[in-house]
Amino acid sequence: MTKLEQDLVTMLTPAVEMLGFELHGLEFVQAGRHSTLRVYIAHEDGISVDNCADASRQISAILDVEDPITNEYDLEVSSPGVDRLLFKQDHYEQAQGEEVRVRTKLPQDGRRNFKGDLVAVSSDMITLSSDGAEHLIMLSNIERANLIAKF
């Protein structure tokens, strides 16, 4: 997570929680001069379009006042979905036993992309069973991870 993303989480979490939701995580995706800020909110009863609209208005007001992003961007607020991204250690703990997709920042075991069962989570790493082998991956080396939806 970048410094900007960490600052945004700190800035936006109280407002999202005040609305009764959890700030599941966020991504700031830069695409040239125009970028996208994706904010994922969660609630045990699920998230509706109206919930997203309410959170979007609140988040937008904070961003307008604080102005932490200097370039042009779109704000998207949504639920994490069934293929939810894993941002925090407790997300990985909740996903134990599930199939996940992981992309590392640096190559590990000769590759950066893994798909397999999340076997264990410790304070600083996960164990992923993939392709008949277990891979120990440092949380700090994970660029992106998400659940693989089962239907």
N, CA, C and O atoms as a GROMACS GRO file, in nm:
protein
  604
    1MET      N    1   0.085  -0.118   0.000
    1MET     CA    2   0.000   0.000   0.000
    1MET      C    3   0.090   0.124   0.000
    1MET      O    4   0.185   0.134   0.078
    2THR      N    5   0.057   0.218  -0.088
    2THR     CA    6   0.138   0.339  -0.098
    2THR      C    7   0.110   0.432   0.020
    2THR      O    8   0.012   0.414   0.093
    3LYS      N    9   0.196   0.530   0.037
    3LYS     CA   10   0.177   0.630   0.144
    3LYS      C   11   0.045   0.704   0.124
    3LYS      O   12  -0.027   0.728   0.220
    4LEU      N   13   0.014   0.740   0.000
    4LEU     CA   14  -0.112   0.809  -0.029
    4LEU      C   15  -0.230   0.721   0.011
    4LEU      O   16  -0.324   0.768   0.075
    5GLU      N   17  -0.226   0.593  -0.025
    5GLU     CA   18  -0.336   0.503   0.010
    5GLU      C   19  -0.349   0.488   0.162
    5GLU      O   20  -0.461   0.485   0.213
    6GLN      N   21  -0.238   0.480   0.233
    6GLN     CA   22  -0.242   0.473   0.380
    6GLN      C   23  -0.304   0.600   0.438
    6GLN      O   24  -0.388   0.593   0.528
    7ASP      N   25  -0.263   0.716   0.385
    7ASP     CA   26  -0.320   0.843   0.432
    7ASP      C   27  -0.470   0.849   0.405
    7ASP      O   28  -0.547   0.898   0.488
    8LEU      N   29  -0.512   0.801   0.287
    8LEU     CA   30  -0.654   0.803   0.253
    8LEU      C   31  -0.734   0.711   0.345
    8LEU      O   32  -0.845   0.747   0.387
    9VAL      N   33  -0.681   0.595   0.377
    9VAL     CA   34  -0.749   0.504   0.470
    9VAL      C   35  -0.768   0.572   0.604
    9VAL      O   36  -0.877   0.569   0.661
   10THR      N   37  -0.662   0.634   0.655
   10THR     CA   38  -0.670   0.704   0.784
   10THR      C   39  -0.772   0.818   0.778
   10THR      O   40  -0.848   0.838   0.873
   11MET      N   41  -0.774   0.890   0.669
   11MET     CA   42  -0.862   1.005   0.652
   11MET      C   43  -1.010   0.964   0.638
   11MET      O   44  -1.098   1.029   0.694
   12LEU      N   45  -1.036   0.855   0.564
   12LEU     CA   46  -1.174   0.819   0.530
   12LEU      C   47  -1.241   0.720   0.625
   12LEU      O   48  -1.363   0.715   0.631
   13THR      N   49  -1.163   0.643   0.700
   13THR     CA   50  -1.220   0.540   0.787
   13THR      C   51  -1.323   0.596   0.886
   13THR      O   52  -1.432   0.538   0.896
   14PRO      N   53  -1.294   0.705   0.959
   14PRO     CA   54  -1.396   0.753   1.054
   14PRO      C   55  -1.529   0.789   0.988
   14PRO      O   56  -1.635   0.761   1.044
   15ALA      N   57  -1.526   0.850   0.871
   15ALA     CA   58  -1.650   0.888   0.803
   15ALA      C   59  -1.728   0.766   0.758
   15ALA      O   60  -1.851   0.763   0.771
   16VAL      N   61  -1.659   0.665   0.705
   16VAL     CA   62  -1.726   0.543   0.660
   16VAL      C   63  -1.786   0.469   0.780
   16VAL      O   64  -1.898   0.418   0.772
   17GLU      N   65  -1.711   0.463   0.890
   17GLU     CA   66  -1.762   0.396   1.010
   17GLU      C   67  -1.880   0.472   1.070
   17GLU      O   68  -1.972   0.410   1.125
   18MET      N   69  -1.879   0.605   1.061
   18MET     CA   70  -1.990   0.685   1.110
   18MET      C   71  -2.120   0.650   1.037
   18MET      O   72  -2.229   0.662   1.094
   19LEU      N   73  -2.109   0.609   0.911
   19LEU     CA   74  -2.226   0.568   0.833
   19LEU      C   75  -2.268   0.424   0.867
   19LEU      O   76  -2.372   0.377   0.819
   20GLY      N   77  -2.189   0.355   0.948
   20GLY     CA   78  -2.223   0.219   0.988
   20GLY      C   79  -2.159   0.111   0.902
   20GLY      O   80  -2.200  -0.004   0.908
   21PHE      N   81  -2.059   0.147   0.824
   21PHE     CA   82  -1.992   0.052   0.735
   21PHE      C   83  -1.847   0.034   0.777
   21PHE      O   84  -1.794   0.110   0.858
   22GLU      N   85  -1.785  -0.067   0.720
   22GLU     CA   86  -1.642  -0.088   0.739
   22GLU      C   87  -1.572  -0.045   0.610
   22GLU      O   88  -1.618  -0.075   0.500
   23LEU      N   89  -1.461   0.025   0.624
   23LEU     CA   90  -1.378   0.056   0.507
   23LEU      C   91  -1.294  -0.070   0.482
   23LEU      O   92  -1.193  -0.092   0.548
   24HIS      N   93  -1.339  -0.150   0.387
   24HIS     CA   94  -1.273  -0.277   0.358
   24HIS      C   95  -1.132  -0.253   0.302
   24HIS      O   96  -1.038  -0.325   0.334
   25GLY      N   97  -1.121  -0.152   0.219
   25GLY     CA   98  -0.991  -0.117   0.161
   25GLY      C   99  -1.011  -0.019   0.047
   25GLY      O  100  -1.123   0.017   0.012
   26LEU      N  101  -0.900   0.024  -0.010
   26LEU     CA  102  -0.909   0.114  -0.125
   26LEU      C  103  -0.789   0.096  -0.215
   26LEU      O  104  -0.685   0.044  -0.174
   27GLU      N  105  -0.806   0.140  -0.339
   27GLU     CA  106  -0.700   0.136  -0.439
   27GLU      C  107  -0.698   0.271  -0.509
   27GLU      O  108  -0.803   0.326  -0.543
   28PHE      N  109  -0.580   0.323  -0.530
   28PHE     CA  110  -0.564   0.442  -0.612
   28PHE      C  111  -0.489   0.399  -0.736
   28PHE      O  112  -0.370   0.368  -0.730
   29VAL      N  113  -0.558   0.396  -0.849
   29VAL     CA  114  -0.501   0.347  -0.974
   29VAL      C  115  -0.471   0.466  -1.064
   29VAL      O  116  -0.562   0.538  -1.107
   30GLN      N  117  -0.344   0.487  -1.090
   30GLN     CA  118  -0.304   0.600  -1.174
   30GLN      C  119  -0.300   0.556  -1.320
   30GLN      O  120  -0.245   0.452  -1.354
   31ALA      N  121  -0.359   0.639  -1.404
   31ALA     CA  122  -0.362   0.612  -1.548
   31ALA      C  123  -0.332   0.743  -1.620
   31ALA      O  124  -0.423   0.812  -1.666
   32GLY      N  125  -0.206   0.775  -1.628
   32GLY     CA  126  -0.167   0.901  -1.691
   32GLY      C  127  -0.209   1.019  -1.607
   32GLY      O  128  -0.184   1.023  -1.487
   33ARG      N  129  -0.275   1.115  -1.672
   33ARG     CA  130  -0.318   1.234  -1.599
   33ARG      C  131  -0.451   1.214  -1.529
   33ARG      O  132  -0.492   1.298  -1.449
   34HIS      N  133  -0.518   1.104  -1.556
   34HIS     CA  134  -0.649   1.078  -1.496
   34HIS      C  135  -0.643   0.946  -1.420
   34HIS      O  136  -0.598   0.845  -1.475
   35SER      N  137  -0.687   0.946  -1.297
   35SER     CA  138  -0.675   0.829  -1.212
   35SER      C  139  -0.811   0.791  -1.154
   35SER      O  140  -0.910   0.862  -1.172
   36THR      N  141  -0.814   0.676  -1.083
   36THR     CA  142  -0.936   0.628  -1.019
   36THR      C  143  -0.906   0.592  -0.875
   36THR      O  144  -0.811   0.521  -0.845
   37LEU      N  145  -0.990   0.643  -0.785
   37LEU     CA  146  -0.985   0.604  -0.644
   37LEU      C  147  -1.104   0.512  -0.620
   37LEU      O  148  -1.219   0.554  -0.627
   38ARG      N  149  -1.074   0.383  -0.592
   38ARG     CA  150  -1.178   0.285  -0.563
   38ARG      C  151  -1.181   0.260  -0.413
   38ARG      O  152  -1.081   0.222  -0.353
   39VAL      N  153  -1.296   0.283  -0.354
   39VAL     CA  154  -1.315   0.262  -0.211
   39VAL      C  155  -1.415   0.149  -0.194
   39VAL      O  156  -1.525   0.153  -0.249
   40TYR      N  157  -1.375   0.047  -0.118
   40TYR     CA  158  -1.462  -0.069  -0.094
   40TYR      C  159  -1.516  -0.061   0.048
   40TYR      O  160  -1.441  -0.053   0.145
   41ILE      N  161  -1.650  -0.064   0.059
   41ILE     CA  162  -1.713  -0.062   0.190
   41ILE      C  163  -1.786  -0.194   0.213
   41ILE      O  164  -1.831  -0.258   0.119
   42ALA      N  165  -1.795  -0.233   0.339
   42ALA     CA  166  -1.858  -0.361   0.371
   42ALA      C  167  -1.950  -0.345   0.492
   42ALA      O  168  -1.936  -0.253   0.572
   43HIS      N  169  -2.045  -0.437   0.501
   43HIS     CA  170  -2.137  -0.444   0.614
   43HIS      C  171  -2.184  -0.588   0.624
   43HIS      O  172  -2.199  -0.655   0.521
   44GLU      N  173  -2.206  -0.636   0.743
   44GLU     CA  174  -2.246  -0.777   0.760
   44GLU      C  175  -2.377  -0.810   0.689
   44GLU      O  176  -2.400  -0.926   0.655
   45ASP      N  177  -2.463  -0.711   0.667
   45ASP     CA  178  -2.590  -0.734   0.597
   45ASP      C  179  -2.578  -0.707   0.446
   45ASP      O  180  -2.678  -0.712   0.375
   46GLY      N  181  -2.457  -0.679   0.399
   46GLY     CA  182  -2.438  -0.650   0.258
   46GLY      C  183  -2.440  -0.500   0.231
   46GLY      O  184  -2.468  -0.420   0.320
   47ILE      N  185  -2.411  -0.465   0.108
   47ILE     CA  186  -2.405  -0.325   0.066
   47ILE      C  187  -2.498  -0.304  -0.053
   47ILE      O  188  -2.496  -0.382  -0.148
   48SER      N  189  -2.578  -0.200  -0.045
   48SER     CA  190  -2.670  -0.168  -0.155
   48SER      C  191  -2.614  -0.050  -0.236
   48SER      O  192  -2.516   0.014  -0.197
   49VAL      N  193  -2.677  -0.023  -0.346
   49VAL     CA  194  -2.639   0.092  -0.429
   49VAL      C  195  -2.660   0.221  -0.349
   49VAL      O  196  -2.578   0.313  -0.358
   50ASP      N  197  -2.767   0.228  -0.272
   50ASP     CA  198  -2.791   0.347  -0.189
   50ASP      C  199  -2.682   0.365  -0.084
   50ASP      O  200  -2.641   0.478  -0.057
   51ASN      N  201  -2.634   0.255  -0.025
   51ASN     CA  202  -2.523   0.263   0.070
   51ASN      C  203  -2.399   0.322   0.003
   51ASN      O  204  -2.330   0.406   0.061
   52CYS      N  205  -2.372   0.277  -0.118
   52CYS     CA  206  -2.256   0.328  -0.193
   52CYS      C  207  -2.272   0.476  -0.224
   52CYS      O  208  -2.176   0.552  -0.215
   53ALA      N  209  -2.392   0.516  -0.259
   53ALA     CA  210  -2.418   0.657  -0.289
   53ALA      C  211  -2.398   0.743  -0.164
   53ALA      O  212  -2.337   0.850  -0.171
   54ASP      N  213  -2.450   0.697  -0.051
   54ASP     CA  214  -2.432   0.771   0.075
   54ASP      C  215  -2.284   0.785   0.110
   54ASP      O  216  -2.237   0.893   0.144
   55ALA      N  217  -2.212   0.675   0.101
   55ALA     CA  218  -2.069   0.677   0.132
   55ALA      C  219  -1.993   0.765   0.033
   55ALA      O  220  -1.902   0.837   0.072
   56SER      N  221  -2.031   0.758  -0.094
   56SER     CA  222  -1.965   0.839  -0.196
   56SER      C  223  -1.979   0.988  -0.167
   56SER      O  224  -1.883   1.063  -0.181
   57ARG      N  225  -2.100   1.031  -0.128
   57ARG     CA  226  -2.121   1.173  -0.096
   57ARG      C  227  -2.033   1.216   0.022
   57ARG      O  228  -1.972   1.322   0.020
   58GLN      N  229  -2.028   1.132   0.125
   58GLN     CA  230  -1.949   1.164   0.244
   58GLN      C  231  -1.799   1.168   0.211
   58GLN      O  232  -1.728   1.261   0.251
   59ILE      N  233  -1.752   1.066   0.139
   59ILE     CA  234  -1.611   1.058   0.102
   59ILE      C  235  -1.573   1.174   0.011
   59ILE      O  236  -1.467   1.235   0.028
   60SER      N  237  -1.658   1.205  -0.084
   60SER     CA  238  -1.632   1.315  -0.178
   60SER      C  239  -1.618   1.448  -0.104
   60SER      O  240  -1.532   1.529  -0.137
   61ALA      N  241  -1.704   1.471  -0.005
   61ALA     CA  242  -1.697   1.595   0.072
   61ALA      C  243  -1.564   1.606   0.147
   61ALA      O  244  -1.503   1.713   0.150
   62ILE      N  245  -1.520   1.497   0.204
   62ILE     CA  246  -1.392   1.497   0.276
   62ILE      C  247  -1.277   1.522   0.179
   62ILE      O  248  -1.188   1.602   0.208
   63LEU      N  249  -1.280   1.455   0.065
   63LEU     CA  250  -1.173   1.473  -0.034
   63LEU      C  251  -1.171   1.614  -0.090
   63LEU      O  252  -1.064   1.667  -0.121
   64ASP      N  253  -1.288   1.675  -0.104
   64ASP     CA  254  -1.293   1.813  -0.153
   64ASP      C  255  -1.228   1.909  -0.054
   64ASP      O  256  -1.159   2.003  -0.094
   65VAL      N  257  -1.249   1.885   0.075
   65VAL     CA  258  -1.193   1.973   0.178
   65VAL      C  259  -1.044   1.947   0.198
   65VAL      O  260  -0.963   2.040   0.198
   66GLU      N  261  -1.007   1.820   0.213
   66GLU     CA  262  -0.868   1.784   0.242
   66GLU      C  263  -0.778   1.791   0.119
   66GLU      O  264  -0.659   1.823   0.131
   67ASP      N  265  -0.832   1.764   0.002
   67ASP     CA  266  -0.762   1.770  -0.127
   67ASP      C  267  -0.628   1.695  -0.127
   67ASP      O  268  -0.524   1.754  -0.160
   68PRO      N  269  -0.630   1.564  -0.090
   68PRO     CA  270  -0.504   1.489  -0.083
   68PRO      C  271  -0.452   1.441  -0.219
   68PRO      O  272  -0.336   1.401  -0.230
   69ILE      N  273  -0.536   1.444  -0.322
   69ILE     CA  274  -0.497   1.395  -0.454
   69ILE      C  275  -0.485   1.515  -0.547
   69ILE      O  276  -0.582   1.588  -0.570
   70THR      N  277  -0.366   1.533  -0.600
   70THR     CA  278  -0.339   1.655  -0.677
   70THR      C  279  -0.385   1.648  -0.822
   70THR      O  280  -0.415   1.752  -0.882
   71ASN      N  281  -0.392   1.528  -0.879
   71ASN     CA  282  -0.434   1.518  -1.019
   71ASN      C  283  -0.583   1.483  -1.028
   71ASN      O  284  -0.648   1.457  -0.928
   72GLU      N  285  -0.633   1.484  -1.149
   72GLU     CA  286  -0.773   1.453  -1.176
   72GLU      C  287  -0.799   1.305  -1.151
   72GLU      O  288  -0.716   1.220  -1.184
   73TYR      N  289  -0.915   1.273  -1.092
   73TYR     CA  290  -0.948   1.133  -1.064
   73TYR      C  291  -1.098   1.114  -1.056
   73TYR      O  292  -1.174   1.208  -1.035
   74ASP      N  293  -1.140   0.988  -1.073
   74ASP     CA  294  -1.279   0.949  -1.051
   74ASP      C  295  -1.286   0.875  -0.919
   74ASP      O  296  -1.195   0.800  -0.884
   75LEU      N  297  -1.394   0.896  -0.845
   75LEU     CA  298  -1.419   0.824  -0.721
   75LEU      C  299  -1.521   0.715  -0.748
   75LEU      O  300  -1.629   0.742  -0.801
   76GLU      N  301  -1.487   0.592  -0.712
   76GLU     CA  302  -1.580   0.479  -0.722
   76GLU      C  303  -1.594   0.418  -0.584
   76GLU      O  304  -1.494   0.389  -0.517
   77VAL      N  305  -1.718   0.398  -0.540
   77VAL     CA  306  -1.744   0.334  -0.411
   77VAL      C  307  -1.828   0.210  -0.438
   77VAL      O  308  -1.930   0.218  -0.506
   78SER      N  309  -1.785   0.096  -0.385
   78SER     CA  310  -1.860  -0.028  -0.409
   78SER      C  311  -1.839  -0.125  -0.294
   78SER      O  312  -1.759  -0.102  -0.204
   79SER      N  313  -1.912  -0.235  -0.301
   79SER     CA  314  -1.890  -0.344  -0.206
   79SER      C  315  -1.766  -0.420  -0.252
   79SER      O  316  -1.726  -0.408  -0.368
   80PRO      N  317  -1.706  -0.499  -0.164
   80PRO     CA  318  -1.588  -0.576  -0.204
   80PRO      C  319  -1.622  -0.686  -0.305
   80PRO      O  320  -1.534  -0.731  -0.378
   81GLY      N  321  -1.747  -0.729  -0.312
   81GLY     CA  322  -1.789  -0.831  -0.407
   81GLY      C  323  -1.748  -0.971  -0.364
   81GLY      O  324  -1.682  -0.989  -0.262
   82VAL      N  325  -1.787  -1.071  -0.443
   82VAL     CA  326  -1.758  -1.210  -0.409
   82VAL      C  327  -1.611  -1.245  -0.433
   82VAL      O  328  -1.559  -1.338  -0.373
   83ASP      N  329  -1.545  -1.171  -0.520
   83ASP     CA  330  -1.403  -1.195  -0.546
   83ASP      C  331  -1.319  -1.087  -0.476
   83ASP      O  332  -1.223  -1.034  -0.532
   84ARG      N  333  -1.359  -1.058  -0.354
   84ARG     CA  334  -1.304  -0.945  -0.279
   84ARG      C  335  -1.152  -0.946  -0.269
   84ARG      O  336  -1.087  -1.049  -0.257
   85LEU      N  337  -1.100  -0.825  -0.277
   85LEU     CA  338  -0.957  -0.806  -0.258
   85LEU      C  339  -0.923  -0.824  -0.110
   85LEU      O  340  -1.006  -0.796  -0.023
   86LEU      N  341  -0.805  -0.870  -0.083
   86LEU     CA  342  -0.756  -0.889   0.053
   86LEU      C  343  -0.654  -0.779   0.080
   86LEU      O  344  -0.549  -0.773   0.015
   87PHE      N  345  -0.685  -0.693   0.176
   87PHE     CA  346  -0.598  -0.580   0.205
   87PHE      C  347  -0.523  -0.596   0.337
   87PHE      O  348  -0.404  -0.564   0.346
   88LYS      N  349  -0.592  -0.647   0.438
   88LYS     CA  350  -0.538  -0.651   0.574
   88LYS      C  351  -0.514  -0.794   0.619
   88LYS      O  352  -0.566  -0.889   0.560
   89GLN      N  353  -0.435  -0.808   0.724
   89GLN     CA  354  -0.405  -0.942   0.775
   89GLN      C  355  -0.534  -1.015   0.813
   89GLN      O  356  -0.546  -1.135   0.788
   90ASP      N  357  -0.629  -0.945   0.875
   90ASP     CA  358  -0.753  -1.015   0.914
   90ASP      C  359  -0.833  -1.060   0.793
   90ASP      O  360  -0.909  -1.156   0.802
   91HIS      N  361  -0.818  -0.993   0.678
   91HIS     CA  362  -0.883  -1.041   0.555
   91HIS      C  363  -0.824  -1.176   0.515
   91HIS      O  364  -0.897  -1.267   0.475
   92TYR      N  365  -0.692  -1.189   0.526
   92TYR     CA  366  -0.627  -1.316   0.494
   92TYR      C  367  -0.670  -1.424   0.593
   92TYR      O  368  -0.694  -1.538   0.554
   93GLU      N  369  -0.679  -1.388   0.721
   93GLU     CA  370  -0.721  -1.486   0.822
   93GLU      C  371  -0.863  -1.535   0.795
   93GLU      O  372  -0.890  -1.655   0.808
   94GLN      N  373  -0.953  -1.445   0.757
   94GLN     CA  374  -1.090  -1.484   0.725
   94GLN      C  375  -1.097  -1.569   0.599
   94GLN      O  376  -1.192  -1.646   0.581
   95ALA      N  377  -0.998  -1.557   0.512
   95ALA     CA  378  -0.998  -1.631   0.386
   95ALA      C  379  -0.925  -1.766   0.394
   95ALA      O  380  -0.916  -1.837   0.294
   96GLN      N  381  -0.875  -1.801   0.512
   96GLN     CA  382  -0.806  -1.930   0.527
   96GLN      C  383  -0.897  -2.042   0.480
   96GLN      O  384  -1.015  -2.045   0.513
   97GLY      N  385  -0.840  -2.134   0.402
   97GLY     CA  386  -0.916  -2.246   0.349
   97GLY      C  387  -0.983  -2.215   0.216
   97GLY      O  388  -1.038  -2.305   0.153
   98GLU      N  389  -0.979  -2.090   0.173
   98GLU     CA  390  -1.040  -2.048   0.047
   98GLU      C  391  -0.935  -2.047  -0.064
   98GLU      O  392  -0.814  -2.042  -0.037
   99GLU      N  393  -0.982  -2.051  -0.188
   99GLU     CA  394  -0.893  -2.038  -0.301
   99GLU      C  395  -0.871  -1.890  -0.329
   99GLU      O  396  -0.966  -1.812  -0.334
  100VAL      N  397  -0.745  -1.852  -0.348
  100VAL     CA  398  -0.710  -1.712  -0.370
  100VAL      C  399  -0.615  -1.699  -0.489
  100VAL      O  400  -0.550  -1.795  -0.530
  101ARG      N  401  -0.609  -1.578  -0.541
  101ARG     CA  402  -0.514  -1.542  -0.645
  101ARG      C  403  -0.423  -1.436  -0.584
  101ARG      O  404  -0.471  -1.338  -0.526
  102VAL      N  405  -0.292  -1.454  -0.597
  102VAL     CA  406  -0.195  -1.363  -0.539
  102VAL      C  407  -0.095  -1.320  -0.645
  102VAL      O  408  -0.045  -1.403  -0.722
  103ARG      N  409  -0.067  -1.191  -0.649
  103ARG     CA  410   0.039  -1.137  -0.735
  103ARG      C  411   0.141  -1.072  -0.642
  103ARG      O  412   0.106  -0.986  -0.560
  104THR      N  413   0.267  -1.111  -0.654
  104THR     CA  414   0.371  -1.056  -0.568
  104THR      C  415   0.438  -0.936  -0.634
  104THR      O  416   0.436  -0.921  -0.756
  105LYS      N  417   0.499  -0.853  -0.551
  105LYS     CA  418   0.573  -0.738  -0.602
  105LYS      C  419   0.702  -0.784  -0.667
  105LYS      O  420   0.740  -0.737  -0.775
  106LEU      N  421   0.769  -0.877  -0.602
  106LEU     CA  422   0.896  -0.931  -0.651
  106LEU      C  423   0.877  -1.078  -0.681
  106LEU      O  424   0.799  -1.145  -0.613
  107PRO      N  425   0.947  -1.132  -0.780
  107PRO     CA  426   0.933  -1.275  -0.812
  107PRO      C  427   0.969  -1.363  -0.692
  107PRO      O  428   1.061  -1.333  -0.615
  108GLN      N  429   0.896  -1.469  -0.680
  108GLN     CA  430   0.922  -1.569  -0.577
  108GLN      C  431   0.905  -1.705  -0.641
  108GLN      O  432   0.810  -1.729  -0.715
  109ASP      N  433   0.996  -1.794  -0.612
  109ASP     CA  434   0.994  -1.927  -0.673
  109ASP      C  435   0.984  -1.917  -0.826
  109ASP      O  436   0.920  -2.000  -0.891
  110GLY      N  437   1.048  -1.814  -0.882
  110GLY     CA  438   1.053  -1.797  -1.026
  110GLY      C  439   0.928  -1.740  -1.090
  110GLY      O  440   0.914  -1.745  -1.212
  111ARG      N  441   0.836  -1.687  -1.010
  111ARG     CA  442   0.714  -1.631  -1.069
  111ARG      C  443   0.654  -1.527  -0.976
  111ARG      O  444   0.696  -1.512  -0.861
  112ARG      N  445   0.555  -1.454  -1.028
  112ARG     CA  446   0.487  -1.351  -0.948
  112ARG      C  447   0.340  -1.381  -0.928
  112ARG      O  448   0.278  -1.323  -0.838
  113ASN      N  449   0.282  -1.469  -1.007
  113ASN     CA  450   0.139  -1.499  -0.998
  113ASN      C  451   0.117  -1.639  -0.940
  113ASN      O  452   0.176  -1.737  -0.985
  114PHE      N  453   0.030  -1.645  -0.840
  114PHE     CA  454  -0.002  -1.771  -0.774
  114PHE      C  455  -0.153  -1.785  -0.763
  114PHE      O  456  -0.225  -1.686  -0.748
  115LYS      N  457  -0.200  -1.907  -0.772
  115LYS     CA  458  -0.342  -1.937  -0.753
  115LYS      C  459  -0.347  -2.068  -0.675
  115LYS      O  460  -0.292  -2.169  -0.718
  116GLY      N  461  -0.414  -2.064  -0.559
  116GLY     CA  462  -0.421  -2.185  -0.479
  116GLY      C  463  -0.497  -2.163  -0.350
  116GLY      O  464  -0.559  -2.058  -0.331
  117ASP      N  465  -0.492  -2.262  -0.262
  117ASP     CA  466  -0.563  -2.256  -0.135
  117ASP      C  467  -0.478  -2.185  -0.031
  117ASP      O  468  -0.359  -2.213  -0.017
  118LEU      N  469  -0.540  -2.093   0.041
  118LEU     CA  470  -0.473  -2.022   0.149
  118LEU      C  471  -0.474  -2.114   0.271
  118LEU      O  472  -0.578  -2.133   0.334
  119VAL      N  473  -0.359  -2.170   0.302
  119VAL     CA  474  -0.349  -2.273   0.405
  119VAL      C  475  -0.331  -2.213   0.544
  119VAL      O  476  -0.394  -2.258   0.640
  120ALA      N  477  -0.245  -2.112   0.556
  120ALA     CA  478  -0.215  -2.056   0.689
  120ALA      C  479  -0.177  -1.909   0.675
  120ALA      O  480  -0.133  -1.862   0.570
  121VAL      N  481  -0.195  -1.837   0.788
  121VAL     CA  482  -0.159  -1.696   0.795
  121VAL      C  483  -0.085  -1.674   0.927
  121VAL      O  484  -0.134  -1.714   1.033
  122SER      N  485   0.032  -1.611   0.919
  122SER     CA  486   0.102  -1.572   1.041
  122SER      C  487   0.110  -1.420   1.042
  122SER      O  488   0.048  -1.353   0.959
  123SER      N  489   0.184  -1.367   1.136
  123SER     CA  490   0.189  -1.221   1.149
  123SER      C  491   0.249  -1.151   1.029
  123SER      O  492   0.218  -1.034   1.005
  124ASP      N  493   0.335  -1.218   0.954
  124ASP     CA  494   0.399  -1.149   0.842
  124ASP      C  495   0.401  -1.229   0.713
  124ASP      O  496   0.463  -1.185   0.615
  125MET      N  497   0.335  -1.346   0.709
  125MET     CA  498   0.334  -1.422   0.584
  125MET      C  499   0.214  -1.514   0.574
  125MET      O  500   0.146  -1.544   0.672
  126ILE      N  501   0.190  -1.558   0.450
  126ILE     CA  502   0.084  -1.655   0.425
  126ILE      C  503   0.148  -1.781   0.366
  126ILE      O  504   0.256  -1.776   0.308
  127THR      N  505   0.078  -1.893   0.383
  127THR     CA  506   0.118  -2.017   0.320
  127THR      C  507   0.012  -2.050   0.217
  127THR      O  508  -0.106  -2.061   0.251
  128LEU      N  509   0.054  -2.066   0.093
  128LEU     CA  510  -0.037  -2.092  -0.018
  128LEU      C  511  -0.003  -2.226  -0.080
  128LEU      O  512   0.111  -2.251  -0.117
  129SER      N  513  -0.102  -2.314  -0.089
  129SER     CA  514  -0.084  -2.444  -0.154
  129SER      C  515  -0.124  -2.428  -0.300
  129SER      O  516  -0.241  -2.405  -0.332
  130SER      N  517  -0.023  -2.442  -0.388
  130SER     CA  518  -0.046  -2.420  -0.530
  130SER      C  519   0.040  -2.514  -0.612
  130SER      O  520   0.159  -2.530  -0.583
  131ASP      N  521  -0.017  -2.575  -0.713
  131ASP     CA  522   0.057  -2.662  -0.804
  131ASP      C  523   0.133  -2.773  -0.732
  131ASP      O  524   0.245  -2.806  -0.768
  132GLY      N  525   0.071  -2.830  -0.629
  132GLY     CA  526   0.132  -2.940  -0.556
  132GLY      C  527   0.244  -2.902  -0.462
  132GLY      O  528   0.313  -2.989  -0.410
  133ALA      N  529   0.263  -2.773  -0.437
  133ALA     CA  530   0.368  -2.727  -0.346
  133ALA      C  531   0.312  -2.618  -0.255
  133ALA      O  532   0.212  -2.554  -0.287
  134GLU      N  533   0.379  -2.599  -0.142
  134GLU     CA  534   0.342  -2.490  -0.053
  134GLU      C  535   0.440  -2.375  -0.072
  134GLU      O  536   0.561  -2.395  -0.076
  135HIS      N  537   0.385  -2.255  -0.083
  135HIS     CA  538   0.466  -2.135  -0.102
  135HIS      C  539   0.445  -2.044   0.018
  135HIS      O  540   0.332  -2.012   0.053
  136LEU      N  541   0.555  -2.003   0.080
  136LEU     CA  542   0.550  -1.905   0.188
  136LEU      C  543   0.572  -1.768   0.125
  136LEU      O  544   0.675  -1.742   0.063
  137ILE      N  545   0.473  -1.680   0.142
  137ILE     CA  546   0.479  -1.548   0.078
  137ILE      C  547   0.466  -1.442   0.187
  137ILE      O  548   0.370  -1.441   0.264
  138MET      N  549   0.563  -1.352   0.191
  138MET     CA  550   0.560  -1.242   0.287
  138MET      C  551   0.444  -1.147   0.251
  138MET      O  552   0.424  -1.114   0.134
  139LEU      N  553   0.369  -1.105   0.352
  139LEU     CA  554   0.259  -1.011   0.328
  139LEU      C  555   0.312  -0.883   0.263
  139LEU      O  556   0.246  -0.824   0.178
  140SER      N  557   0.430  -0.841   0.302
  140SER     CA  558   0.488  -0.718   0.246
  140SER      C  559   0.526  -0.733   0.098
  140SER      O  560   0.547  -0.633   0.030
  141ASN      N  561   0.533  -0.856   0.048
  141ASN     CA  562   0.565  -0.880  -0.093
  141ASN      C  563   0.440  -0.897  -0.179
  141ASN      O  564   0.450  -0.918  -0.300
  142ILE      N  565   0.322  -0.890  -0.118
  142ILE     CA  566   0.198  -0.908  -0.194
  142ILE      C  567   0.154  -0.774  -0.253
  142ILE      O  568   0.127  -0.678  -0.181
  143GLU      N  569   0.148  -0.772  -0.386
  143GLU     CA  570   0.101  -0.653  -0.457
  143GLU      C  571  -0.051  -0.650  -0.460
  143GLU      O  572  -0.113  -0.545  -0.442
  144ARG      N  573  -0.112  -0.767  -0.482
  144ARG     CA  574  -0.257  -0.777  -0.494
  144ARG      C  575  -0.298  -0.920  -0.464
  144ARG      O  576  -0.232  -1.015  -0.508
  145ALA      N  577  -0.407  -0.935  -0.390
  145ALA     CA  578  -0.460  -1.070  -0.361
  145ALA      C  579  -0.612  -1.060  -0.354
  145ALA      O  580  -0.667  -0.961  -0.306
  146ASN      N  581  -0.678  -1.163  -0.404
  146ASN     CA  582  -0.823  -1.164  -0.397
  146ASN      C  583  -0.875  -1.308  -0.389
  146ASN      O  584  -0.809  -1.403  -0.430
  147LEU      N  585  -0.995  -1.319  -0.334
  147LEU     CA  586  -1.063  -1.448  -0.330
  147LEU      C  587  -1.103  -1.487  -0.473
  147LEU      O  588  -1.125  -1.400  -0.558
  148ILE      N  589  -1.111  -1.616  -0.497
  148ILE     CA  590  -1.165  -1.665  -0.624
  148ILE      C  591  -1.306  -1.710  -0.596
  148ILE      O  592  -1.328  -1.802  -0.518
  149ALA      N  593  -1.402  -1.646  -0.661
  149ALA     CA  594  -1.543  -1.674  -0.636
  149ALA      C  595  -1.581  -1.815  -0.680
  149ALA      O  596  -1.537  -1.863  -0.784
  150LYS      N  597  -1.662  -1.879  -0.600
  150LYS     CA  598  -1.714  -2.013  -0.631
  150LYS      C  599  -1.866  -2.002  -0.652
  150LYS      O  600  -1.936  -1.946  -0.568
  151PHE      N  601  -1.914  -2.053  -0.762
  151PHE     CA  602  -2.057  -2.046  -0.789
  151PHE      C  603  -2.115  -2.184  -0.800
  151PHE      O  604  -2.235  -2.199  -0.823
   0.00000   0.00000   0.00000
